Amino acid sequence: MKESQTIAAISTPPGEGGIGIIRISGAEALSIGAKILRHPSGKQIKSWPERVVRLGYVVDQDNEPIDEVIYFYFKERRSYTGEDLLEIQGHGGYQNLKKILTTVFQAGARPAEPGEFTKRAFLNGRLDLTQAEAVIDLIRARTDLAQRVALNQLRGRLAQVIKEQEEKLMALLVPIEAALDFPEDEIPELQRNEALNEVNNVRQRLKQLLDSADRGIILRDAATVVIAGRPNVGKSSLLNQLLGEERAIVTPIPGTTRDFVSEIIDLEGVPVRLIDTAGVRQSDDPVEKAGVEKARQLMTEADLVLAIFDAATPLTPEDHALIDFLSAKPALIILNKTDLPVQVTVESLQSAFPQAKFLSISALTGAGINELKTLIRDELIGSEGLAEQPALVTRVRHKEAIEEAIELLTLVVQGIAEEWSEDLLAVNLRAALDALGQISGRAVSEEIINEIFAQFCIGK
């Protein structure tokens, strides 16, 4: 019932602006428009040419003008929502748009729920679920690279790859199920060698998608990069250099940073949440002690740790404790203060971090900072152009569905090799299809759909 009602909402952000947009979507969009819109001459509107911008006035129930506006009409199946859609553009400003929207509600529309316009686009087949999710990703993109990846998904890059794999699996499943349902029709038996090749091809393509998932999720959600080290090695100075501003207090007094300082930046196209932590050392101060424990927790949860050591001072017990703590964690090893006489070298730390990458910098002068930015980017997403990839997984939900599909197809491969019965093969093929359907929306539950669109703003 709710999906059949005509909805309306303000689609521009709150506050003052040159233009404010109100959308009306549903079967009653034009009848509502006829009640509230007038020609500049004051006459009622009789015709609604599609996609033609027209000038007019919004009037209240007493036929008194509220605002001079432009408006245009999109016919069902050719609109964003797949329904009749009327868009009204008035002068921006809270009070003005509130009065127009109130008039729209009085004429018969109901308030749209968060994301309901895009939800209707999905339910009406205008977008698949990956494209609908890309709408909010495009709105929330923090970097140019994240914006281009979201746009690729909105254009259907991921949807097309998933659809192709679904079609291949369906082509295998249909004759199997037909033979099981109609044995008297003498439908040809499954060609197991051909089926094995096709299932392996699908599985390989899904593995390629899965390989992109961690990097895609970082572009969408932002990576967490923690700056860690003992007191006074230059953590706050490094944070300020990476941010390009004096965000953290820098003093020669050890223990100045008691709690963590966090900022999100665009680091060569990658959204990164940088966290400057308290210096890791033993302390009897309860506040500093809590800060050190929080620093350890953040290092454990981080996508990447920037472990900083003072190159101008011999390693201390606190340095060795940090080395032990980070031995199995993803870290870049940074030797700071190289503008001073060096007493700690890369060679002295390589045995403790045999797999890590090293860089010498000066957070005071800025030497090595550009190289560090590139190194962080490469560690998080690699150096290749993600935006140019034909499809990219950017959500944990997609990743989990692909993992499930790969596991089920692995069972199918095993079943073909061990000559399982065709009904068992069909069960696993159907389950793999349903797993992929969780991504496209073909086999997704209403609960998940509602959860996805609840993340949207009202008016989109």
GUSE-787053 format. One line per 2 residues: number of its first residue (from 0); for each residue x, y, z of C-alpha. Coordinates in nm, 4 decimals, always signed. Last residue first. Example, Ala and Ser with C-alpha at 12.3 -4.5 7.8 and 13.67 -1.06 7.14 Angstrom:
GUSE-787053
1) +1.3670,-0.1060,+0.7140; +1.2300,-0.4500,+0.7800
***
This chain:
GUSE-787053
459) +1.6943,+1.0858,-0.2404; +1.4620,+1.3323,-0.0634
457) +1.5212,+1.2055,+0.2900; +1.8815,+1.0966,+0.3333
455) +1.9840,+0.7408,+0.2674; +2.0929,+0.4856,+0.5298
453) +1.7323,+0.3617,+0.5671; +1.7628,+0.2460,+0.2064
451) +2.0012,-0.0355,+0.2931; +1.8133,-0.1538,+0.6038
449) +1.4825,-0.1603,+0.4163; +1.6342,-0.3749,+0.1414
447) +1.7967,-0.6039,+0.3993; +1.4620,-0.6601,+0.5737
445) +1.2820,-0.7103,+0.2434; +1.5095,-1.0053,+0.1736
443) +1.7430,-1.0227,-0.1255; +1.7076,-1.2689,-0.4109
441) +1.7121,-1.0459,-0.7192; +1.8745,-0.7600,-0.5325
439) +2.1904,-0.7641,-0.7440; +2.4148,-0.8495,-0.4486
437) +2.1861,-1.0929,-0.2642; +2.1121,-1.2484,-0.6030
435) +2.4753,-1.3598,-0.6129; +2.4054,-1.5745,-0.3062
433) +2.0801,-1.6952,-0.4626; +2.2682,-1.8125,-0.7702
431) +2.5152,-2.0002,-0.5505; +2.2216,-2.1655,-0.3687
429) +2.0681,-2.2706,-0.7014; +2.3977,-2.4204,-0.8154
427) +2.4325,-2.6026,-0.4825; +2.0854,-2.7586,-0.5011
425) +2.1237,-2.8394,-0.8706; +2.4446,-3.0334,-0.8112
423) +2.2665,-3.2371,-0.5447; +1.9781,-3.3076,-0.7861
421) +2.2285,-3.4051,-1.0553; +2.3675,-3.6908,-0.8504
419) +2.7310,-3.6597,-0.7466; +2.9851,-3.7799,-0.9993
417) +3.2970,-3.7212,-0.7843; +3.4439,-3.4644,-1.0253
415) +3.1050,-3.3025,-1.0830; +3.0379,-3.2892,-0.7087
413) +3.3767,-3.1377,-0.6291; +3.3201,-2.8649,-0.8877
411) +2.9710,-2.8075,-0.7448; +3.1136,-2.7875,-0.3928
409) +3.3608,-2.5242,-0.5120; +3.0606,-2.3445,-0.6603
407) +2.9058,-2.3284,-0.3142; +3.2226,-2.1865,-0.1573
405) +3.2572,-1.9296,-0.4381; +2.8941,-1.8181,-0.3913
403) +2.9450,-1.7720,-0.0158; +3.2586,-1.5630,-0.0698
401) +3.0704,-1.3546,-0.3265; +2.7881,-1.2888,-0.0775
399) +3.0362,-1.1926,+0.1955; +3.2131,-0.9459,-0.0322
397) +2.8879,-0.7877,-0.1479; +2.7743,-0.7239,+0.2100
395) +3.1196,-0.5914,+0.3034; +3.0748,-0.3241,+0.0387
393) +3.2974,-0.1779,-0.2325; +3.3434,-0.4598,-0.4850
391) +3.4951,-0.3211,-0.8050; +3.4016,-0.3713,-1.1678
389) +3.5553,-0.2753,-1.5034; +3.8744,-0.1457,-1.3399
387) +3.9593,+0.2097,-1.4467; +3.8770,+0.3637,-1.1093
385) +4.1140,+0.1191,-0.9406; +4.4173,+0.2536,-1.1296
383) +4.7148,+0.0420,-1.0194; +4.9410,+0.1488,-0.7312
381) +4.8039,-0.0711,-0.4561; +4.5044,-0.0044,-0.2340
379) +4.6297,+0.0355,+0.1243; +5.0060,-0.0220,+0.0953
377) +5.0247,+0.1810,-0.2267; +4.8431,+0.4740,-0.0681
375) +5.0671,+0.4690,+0.2383; +5.3779,+0.4590,+0.0176
373) +5.2556,+0.7504,-0.1922; +5.1931,+0.9595,+0.1185
371) +5.5338,+0.8630,+0.2591; +5.7117,+0.9746,-0.0582
369) +5.5414,+1.3129,-0.0276; +5.6494,+1.3363,+0.3378
367) +6.0144,+1.2476,+0.2718; +6.1553,+1.5818,+0.3877
365) +5.8857,+1.7930,+0.5527; +6.1369,+2.0023,+0.7528
363) +6.0185,+1.9087,+1.1042; +5.8547,+1.5779,+1.0157
361) +6.1932,+1.4686,+0.8815; +6.1738,+1.1409,+0.6956
359) +6.3369,+0.8008,+0.6495; +6.1181,+0.5275,+0.5031
357) +6.0930,+0.1555,+0.5637; +5.8678,-0.1157,+0.4207
355) +5.7753,-0.4134,+0.6358; +5.8304,-0.7843,+0.5653
353) +6.1443,-0.8363,+0.7740; +6.0239,-0.6124,+1.0609
351) +6.2382,-0.7059,+1.3633; +6.5358,-0.8043,+1.1458
349) +6.4995,-0.4805,+0.9503; +6.5299,-0.2546,+1.2545
347) +6.9062,-0.2056,+1.2831; +6.9417,-0.2040,+0.9036
345) +6.7077,+0.0935,+0.8738; +6.9416,+0.2954,+1.0914
343) +6.9195,+0.4427,+1.4403; +7.1890,+0.6912,+1.5505
341) +7.1434,+0.9592,+1.2812; +7.2758,+1.3114,+1.3349
339) +6.9744,+1.5438,+1.3028; +6.7660,+1.6235,+0.9885
337) +6.6782,+1.2529,+0.9967; +6.4310,+1.3383,+1.2729
335) +6.1996,+1.0469,+1.1883; +6.2646,+0.6840,+1.0929
333) +5.9349,+0.5421,+0.9743; +5.8418,+0.1745,+0.9697
331) +5.5217,+0.1055,+0.7774; +5.2970,-0.1422,+0.9531
329) +5.0528,-0.4272,+0.8993; +5.0598,-0.6185,+1.2321
327) +5.2550,-0.9296,+1.3334; +5.5627,-0.7648,+1.4903
325) +5.3676,-0.4604,+1.6077; +5.3613,-0.5358,+1.9818
323) +5.7215,-0.6598,+1.9902; +5.8486,-0.3521,+1.8065
321) +5.6449,-0.1268,+2.0384; +5.8064,-0.2876,+2.3439
319) +6.1488,-0.2403,+2.1825; +6.0804,+0.1295,+2.1294
317) +5.9626,+0.1682,+2.4905; +6.2851,-0.0015,+2.6081
315) +6.4768,+0.2661,+2.4147; +6.6396,+0.2645,+2.0711
313) +6.9269,+0.5105,+2.0383; +6.8262,+0.8708,+1.9600
311) +6.8547,+1.0684,+1.6341; +6.6503,+0.8214,+1.4268
309) +6.3517,+0.8668,+1.6562; +6.1184,+0.5811,+1.5682
307) +5.7703,+0.6043,+1.4190; +5.5389,+0.3100,+1.3508
305) +5.2811,+0.4167,+1.0930; +5.0160,+0.1498,+1.1460
303) +4.7843,+0.0286,+0.8696; +4.4282,-0.1040,+0.8510
301) +4.3997,-0.0301,+1.2211; +4.2138,-0.2438,+1.4790
299) +4.5178,-0.3598,+1.6799; +4.6826,-0.0187,+1.6549
297) +4.3643,+0.1445,+1.7859; +4.3572,-0.0894,+2.0870
295) +4.7238,-0.0179,+2.1643; +4.6612,+0.3566,+2.1469
293) +4.3587,+0.3213,+2.3769; +4.5783,+0.1454,+2.6325
291) +4.8331,+0.4276,+2.6050; +4.5623,+0.6923,+2.6539
289) +4.4316,+0.5115,+2.9621; +4.7835,+0.5155,+3.1082
287) +4.8148,+0.8865,+3.0287; +4.4989,+0.9583,+3.2264
285) +4.5908,+0.7226,+3.5124; +4.9423,+0.8730,+3.5484
283) +5.1581,+0.5828,+3.6641; +5.3174,+0.5503,+3.3204
281) +5.4895,+0.2890,+3.1063; +5.5301,+0.4019,+2.7465
279) +5.3425,+0.4301,+2.4161; +5.3017,+0.7955,+2.3239
277) +4.9349,+0.8858,+2.2916; +4.7877,+0.8361,+1.9481
275) +4.7610,+1.0430,+1.6294; +4.4841,+0.8921,+1.4158
273) +4.4530,+0.9487,+1.0419; +4.1236,+0.8428,+0.8824
271) +4.2151,+0.7970,+0.5193; +4.0063,+0.8508,+0.2065
269) +4.2300,+0.7396,-0.0823; +4.2753,+0.9712,-0.3822
267) +4.6347,+1.0697,-0.3091; +4.5577,+1.0967,+0.0624
265) +4.2254,+1.2741,+0.0944; +4.2004,+1.3355,+0.4681
263) +3.9903,+1.2250,+0.7654; +4.1049,+1.3549,+1.1072
261) +4.1587,+1.1931,+1.4480; +4.3463,+1.2991,+1.7627
259) +4.3971,+1.0296,+2.0277; +4.4106,+1.1000,+2.4011
257) +4.7014,+1.2010,+2.6254; +4.9130,+1.3830,+2.3646
255) +5.1609,+1.5958,+2.5610; +5.3308,+1.2843,+2.6993
253) +5.6885,+1.3979,+2.6463; +5.7465,+1.7765,+2.6623
251) +5.9190,+1.9061,+2.3471; +5.5850,+2.0491,+2.2313
249) +5.3547,+1.9921,+1.9324; +4.9789,+2.0382,+1.9655
247) +4.7875,+1.8589,+1.6912; +4.5963,+2.0187,+1.4024
245) +4.8609,+2.2590,+1.2731; +4.7829,+2.2230,+0.9027
243) +4.8905,+2.0290,+0.5930; +4.7146,+1.7171,+0.7184
241) +5.0119,+1.4901,+0.6471; +5.2548,+1.7428,+0.7968
239) +5.0341,+1.8004,+1.1028; +5.0097,+1.4263,+1.1660
237) +5.3881,+1.3959,+1.1315; +5.4420,+1.6695,+1.3897
235) +5.1985,+1.4922,+1.6207; +5.3908,+1.1660,+1.5926
233) +5.7355,+1.3255,+1.6259; +5.9335,+1.0795,+1.8402
231) +5.8396,+1.2679,+2.1582; +5.6591,+0.9911,+2.3422
229) +5.6943,+0.6321,+2.2142; +5.5496,+0.5449,+1.8775
227) +5.2231,+0.5185,+1.6859; +5.0453,+0.6920,+1.3977
225) +4.7303,+0.4951,+1.3188; +4.5854,+0.4654,+0.9686
223) +4.2168,+0.3730,+0.9443; +4.1063,+0.3358,+0.5833
221) +3.8007,+0.5180,+0.4517; +3.4505,+0.3640,+0.4056
219) +3.4063,+0.3673,+0.0267; +3.7675,+0.3670,-0.0905
217) +3.8592,+0.1221,+0.1868; +3.5774,-0.1120,+0.0836
215) +3.7104,-0.1118,-0.2713; +4.0607,-0.2019,-0.1546
213) +3.9355,-0.4923,+0.0576; +3.7015,-0.6108,-0.2180
211) +3.9283,-0.6150,-0.5226; +4.0466,-0.9737,-0.4733
209) +3.6838,-1.0791,-0.4327; +3.6041,-0.9580,-0.7822
207) +3.8866,-1.1666,-0.9244; +3.7640,-1.4623,-0.7196
205) +3.4190,-1.4170,-0.8748; +3.5712,-1.4359,-1.2217
203) +3.7566,-1.7554,-1.1281; +3.4392,-1.9152,-0.9901
201) +3.2492,-1.8317,-1.3068; +3.5210,-1.9856,-1.5236
199) +3.5412,-2.2917,-1.2969; +3.1659,-2.3407,-1.3268
197) +3.1900,-2.3183,-1.7065; +3.4780,-2.5654,-1.7310
195) +3.3022,-2.8156,-1.5027; +2.9782,-2.7842,-1.6994
193) +3.1614,-2.8656,-2.0227; +3.3182,-3.1723,-1.8607
191) +2.9864,-3.2746,-1.7044; +2.7708,-3.2633,-2.0158
189) +2.4398,-3.2827,-1.8319; +2.2060,-3.5382,-1.9832
187) +1.9837,-3.4528,-2.2800; +1.6106,-3.4100,-2.1996
185) +1.4277,-3.7386,-2.2529; +1.0811,-3.5900,-2.1995
183) +0.9813,-3.8626,-1.9487; +1.2213,-3.7269,-1.6872
181) +1.0267,-3.3989,-1.6610; +1.1103,-3.2359,-1.3249
179) +1.4632,-3.3754,-1.2902; +1.5476,-3.3183,-1.6568
177) +1.4107,-2.9640,-1.6371; +1.6094,-2.8974,-1.3188
175) +1.9316,-3.0028,-1.4901; +1.8430,-2.8170,-1.8123
173) +1.7790,-2.4934,-1.6167; +2.0839,-2.5081,-1.3862
171) +2.3649,-2.4833,-1.6379; +2.2208,-2.1845,-1.8266
169) +2.1294,-2.0336,-1.4895; +2.4931,-2.0502,-1.3835
167) +2.6051,-1.8652,-1.6957; +2.3261,-1.6083,-1.6615
165) +2.4155,-1.5411,-1.2979; +2.7799,-1.4886,-1.3923
163) +2.6839,-1.2330,-1.6596; +2.4460,-1.0557,-1.4209
161) +2.7203,-1.0206,-1.1587; +2.9555,-0.8657,-1.4161
159) +2.6851,-0.6296,-1.5432; +2.5827,-0.5144,-1.1949
157) +2.9455,-0.4380,-1.1082; +2.9817,-0.1981,-1.4038
155) +2.6242,-0.0682,-1.3805; +2.6642,+0.3045,-1.4393
153) +2.6058,+0.3574,-1.0660; +2.9029,+0.1277,-1.0012
151) +3.1256,+0.3330,-1.2288; +3.0009,+0.6486,-1.0548
149) +3.0942,+0.5041,-0.7144; +3.4458,+0.4272,-0.8411
147) +3.4761,+0.7789,-0.9826; +3.3659,+0.9371,-0.6538
145) +3.6063,+0.7219,-0.4495; +3.8916,+0.8347,-0.6778
143) +3.7925,+1.2016,-0.6447; +3.7848,+1.1732,-0.2678
141) +3.5288,+1.1780,+0.0155; +3.2404,+1.0026,-0.1599
139) +2.9204,+1.0447,+0.0444; +2.6822,+1.1377,-0.2388
137) +2.8387,+0.8879,-0.4789; +2.8230,+0.6125,-0.2159
135) +2.4563,+0.6980,-0.1564; +2.3791,+0.6505,-0.5252
133) +2.6081,+0.3475,-0.5492; +2.3717,+0.1550,-0.3215
131) +2.0973,+0.1952,-0.5825; +2.3360,+0.0790,-0.8531
129) +2.4282,-0.2334,-0.6564; +2.0596,-0.2989,-0.5855
127) +1.9537,-0.2920,-0.9507; +1.8238,+0.0334,-1.0894
125) +1.5169,+0.1283,-1.2955; +1.3464,-0.2011,-1.2119
123) +1.0413,-0.0515,-1.0388; +1.1506,-0.1785,-0.6960
121) +1.4963,-0.0258,-0.7458; +1.3708,+0.3146,-0.8595
119) +1.1168,+0.2970,-0.5766; +1.4016,+0.2499,-0.3294
117) +1.5802,+0.5465,-0.4880; +1.2807,+0.7724,-0.4180
115) +1.2344,+0.6127,-0.0751; +1.5869,+0.6817,+0.0473
113) +1.4678,+0.8159,+0.3829; +1.0853,+0.8113,+0.3923
111) +0.8813,+1.0370,+0.1682; +0.6162,+1.2565,+0.3286
109) +0.2635,+1.1921,+0.1938; +0.1082,+1.3505,-0.1125
107) -0.2556,+1.4634,-0.1384; -0.2884,+1.8375,-0.2010
105) -0.2311,+1.9188,+0.1667; +0.1037,+1.7409,+0.1420
103) +0.2044,+1.9536,-0.1580; +0.0988,+2.2700,+0.0285
101) +0.3140,+2.1707,+0.3241; +0.6041,+2.1180,+0.0821
99) +0.5647,+2.4687,-0.0613; +0.5486,+2.6251,+0.2874
97) +0.8546,+2.4302,+0.4067; +1.0441,+2.5302,+0.0934
95) +0.9898,+2.8991,+0.1676; +1.0632,+2.8709,+0.5391
93) +1.3867,+2.6753,+0.4970; +1.5486,+2.8736,+0.2189
91) +1.6110,+2.8127,-0.1474; +1.3948,+2.9740,-0.4139
89) +1.1817,+2.7229,-0.5982; +1.2489,+2.4246,-0.8175
87) +0.9547,+2.1869,-0.8551; +1.0036,+1.8334,-0.9826
85) +0.7113,+1.6177,-1.0885; +0.7579,+1.2423,-1.1215
83) +0.5282,+0.9840,-1.2767; +0.6839,+0.6543,-1.1724
81) +1.0054,+0.4713,-1.2694; +1.1788,+0.6448,-0.9782
79) +1.4302,+0.8401,-1.1855; +1.1796,+0.9024,-1.4616
77) +1.1343,+0.7329,-1.7977; +0.9224,+0.4373,-1.6827
75) +0.6583,+0.6860,-1.5616; +0.6618,+1.0279,-1.7289
73) +0.8936,+1.3016,-1.6106; +0.7443,+1.6484,-1.5516
71) +0.9096,+1.9861,-1.5136; +0.8800,+2.2847,-1.2829
69) +1.0146,+2.6378,-1.2476; +0.9131,+2.8440,-0.9498
67) +0.7721,+3.1781,-0.8307; +0.6737,+3.1332,-0.4678
65) +0.3747,+3.1221,-0.2340; +0.0998,+3.2716,-0.4525
63) -0.2521,+3.2843,-0.3004; -0.5022,+3.0348,-0.4432
61) -0.6658,+2.9946,-0.1016; -0.5304,+2.6402,-0.0729
59) -0.1786,+2.7697,-0.1399; -0.0248,+2.8659,-0.4724
57) +0.2997,+2.7613,-0.6407; +0.3756,+2.9875,-0.9333
55) +0.4908,+2.9265,-1.2888; +0.7767,+2.8892,-1.5322
53) +0.8163,+2.5797,-1.7471; +1.1001,+2.3360,-1.8170
51) +0.9965,+2.0686,-2.0661; +1.0786,+1.7063,-1.9805
49) +0.7304,+1.5792,-2.0708; +0.4652,+1.8274,-2.1749
47) +0.2064,+1.8679,-1.8976; -0.1086,+2.0309,-2.0302
45) -0.4001,+2.1942,-1.8447; -0.2301,+2.4287,-1.5989
43) -0.4687,+2.6673,-1.4226; -0.4486,+3.0343,-1.5098
41) -0.2629,+3.2846,-1.2907; -0.0879,+3.4587,-1.5793
39) +0.2447,+3.3156,-1.4636; +0.0780,+2.9738,-1.5111
37) -0.0381,+2.8046,-1.1907; +0.0792,+2.5154,-0.9742
35) -0.0804,+2.3786,-0.6542; -0.3847,+2.1763,-0.7588
33) -0.2616,+2.0772,-1.1060; +0.0659,+1.9582,-0.9540
31) -0.1234,+1.7312,-0.7167; -0.3120,+1.5834,-1.0138
29) +0.0211,+1.5467,-1.1935; +0.1952,+1.3579,-0.9098
27) -0.1025,+1.1349,-0.8286; +0.0451,+0.8140,-0.9734
25) +0.3674,+0.8566,-0.7814; +0.6634,+1.0858,-0.7235
23) +0.6748,+1.4497,-0.6096; +1.0176,+1.6089,-0.5790
21) +1.0945,+1.9435,-0.4175; +1.4104,+2.1316,-0.5074
19) +1.5490,+2.4471,-0.3442; +1.7481,+2.6990,-0.5453
17) +1.9741,+2.9933,-0.4603; +2.0526,+2.8554,-0.1182
15) +1.9808,+2.9029,+0.2514; +1.9768,+2.6032,+0.4822
13) +1.8723,+2.2398,+0.4581; +2.0199,+2.0259,+0.1794
11) +1.8235,+1.9831,-0.1452; +1.5758,+1.7047,-0.2183
9) +1.2730,+1.8385,-0.0275; +1.0198,+1.5589,-0.0102
7) +0.7094,+1.4160,-0.1745; +0.5358,+1.0793,-0.1996
5) +0.2415,+0.9454,-0.3961; +0.1037,+0.6251,-0.2469
3) +0.1383,+0.2931,-0.4274; +0.4552,+0.1922,-0.2379
1) +0.2757,+0.2460,+0.0937; +0.0000,+0.0000,+0.0000
***
